[in-house]
Amino acid sequence: MAADLGDPKTSTSPPAPPKRFFRKSVEVLEEEERGERGGDPGPRGDPRLGGGEEEEAEMKAVATSPGGRFLKFDIELGRGAFKTVFKGFDTDTWVEVAWCELQDRKLTKAEQQRFKEEAEMLKGLQHPNIVRFYDSWESSLRGKKCIVLVTELMTSGTLKTYLKRFKVMKPKVLRSWCRQILKGLQFLHTRTPPIIHRDLKCDNIFITGPTGSVKIGDLGLATLMRTSFAKSVIGTPEFMAPEMYEERYDESVDVYAFGMCMLEMGTSEYPYSECQNAAQIYRKVTSGIKPASFNKVTDPEVKEIIEGCIRQNKAERLSIRDLLDHAFFAEDTGLRVELAEEDAGLDPALALRLWVEDPKKLKGKHKDNEAIEFSFNLEADVPEEVAYEMVKSGFFHESDSKAVAKSIRDRLALVRKTREKKQAEGRGGPEGRGGPEGRGGPEGRGGPRERGHRGGSARAAAAAAGAAPARPW
């Protein structure tokens, strides 16, 4: 039963300890804050061209789409293993677009038809956190066939670009950007039939500098790769859930990849960077061994979320709905309570941290770049009493006492839920989190080259591989 929100003095709950020490935890404002305010490290045209040359190149279309709607300019924006991206123009809307040329995959007629059908489906997807897919067709490039994809132009670079430049991501930015990625995934997974990205990573999550919005991209490329390599494992090993190697998977592979993206965002370190090749990654993934960078995550709440996403057994992973309902990803209310230390699940005493992001709620003893750290005893304390103590200590106005108490209560509900789940697993939950021993990947079948930063394929990797407690305050 929820505690009375009235005067804490009338509460029948056990009294709070006579002395509670609050302390301020100052958040270091690093260079990444400038990025949040609109820093734009992404490419803006071809750096090899001077201003006049680029303007001249933009005035000359070097190719057009079959219907004449889209124009291609000779300004290269990016290049990858399978694609080259040029600046384009939509003559219907007068908006710049990305003109992406892909190497010919020699599709069969059946594969061509399948890709056309899926491309038509992608054209209908419109969501603020999904890069728009406009059109696709077959063309020729220097005498060879290629496939052209036209998508929304993202001028501020990828999430990977931001991580390389700003190194440490501010928690507020991490929360906002991850929430947007989750909303994009939720949209994809609730289509009929569900759309699975299958290759989500920081390299294909795009940022729009002026607004700071985040969009999931490369859907058309993922669809084409899946079509042209229908009998092979497609993906980037560092972000691939173990079941993808067995080709029996569902939307939860995107949750796994999201967890790896969040890990990279939280540490600025590529998952499994300690591995020398894809085969080593395969062995660790299929054995349930987490990336070394997982132990570098300092925020216990972020660590808990990542762990819930990258569990080896897909049935035990958090769902997109679970993640969006998580207090960490809640829409901004100006107040946020989080764990200051990882919860071991045994001690009733918790170390909590309250962030106040709405300056109007503050009094003189508090600054908007500080957090209030405090202890809370699950057996003895009441959220309303702790909130009232903060008011008496001069941190908040009395009118905000109920809002502070609610934020504490929401966090406690999540802590209890997590503890109950861990206890249930300890009593003999589903097996497989550590992975069955001696599992070898499917052998003897060829596949595409890996699309990560290491050479070799995910299939080849499988073949080559063979086989602190919370302190009371």
Secondary structure, 3 states (H helix, E strand, C coil): CCCCCCCHHHCCCCCCCCCCCCEEEECCCCCHHHHHCCCCCCCCCCCCCCHHHHHHHHHCEEEECCCCCEEEEEEEEEECCCEEEEEEEECCCCEEEEEEEEECCCCCHHHHHHHHHHHHHHHCCCCCCECCEEEEEEEEECCEEEEEEEEECCCCCEHHHHHHHHCCCCHHHHHHHHHHHHHHHHHHHCCCCCCCCCCCCHHHEEEECCCCEEEECCHHHHHHHHHHCCCCCCCCHHHCCHHHHHCCCCCHHHHHHHHHHHHHHHHCCCCCCCCCCHHHHHHHHHCCCCCHHHHHCCCHHHHHHHHHHCCCCHHHCCCHHHHHHCHHHCCCCCEEEEECCCCCCCCCEEEEEEEECCHHHECCCCCCCEEEEEEEECCCCCHHHHHHHHHHCCCECHHHHHHHHHHHHHHHHHHHHHHHHHHHHHCCCCCCCCCCCCCCCCCCCCCCCCCCCCCCCHHHHHHHHCCCCCCCC
